[in-house]
């Protein structure tokens, strides 16, 4: 009887959590029963590690990194529903399917639009507090979802489209 090989550096708990989160993100639409889901995961673990591990608990630190890297690539490519939800999150008439966290591109769009309006960090904070405090947004720290970020971004884009406002003419005094 052969004993399983002892791993020098077994998969770390943080790696296991990341691997499981990515796996669930990638396979969410399959809606497989738990046994089939586990069998499919083990198949991919074996494929991604080149046969070095047959299931998740046999992964070492390096094997786990390989699997995580592959799952990150696959999860990134396979989320059209999430991308759609990110683009419509917060708009009237579109159901909020799930809480979608803002990504780097969304933050970049927010900051480039703010810069286009001549806003720095402080002015953007004031803008959010002034215009969106009624919906619970008092500053940048309150932008936790794409719905929150989009709400502010759409306001900034509307201002940018309108262009600079003409400065009011000084009132003339009657002589």
BELDA-V636616 format. One record per helix or strand of 2 or more residues. SS is the DSSP state (alpha for helix, beta for strand). FROM is the first residue (numbers start at 1). TO is the last residue. Records with the same first field share a line. If there is no record, write none. Layout:
# BELDA-V636616
SS = FROM-TO + FROM-TO
This chain:
# BELDA-V636616
alpha = 13-30 + 34-48 + 56-58 + 61-77 + 80-88 + 104-116 + 121-135 + 140-142 + 146-162
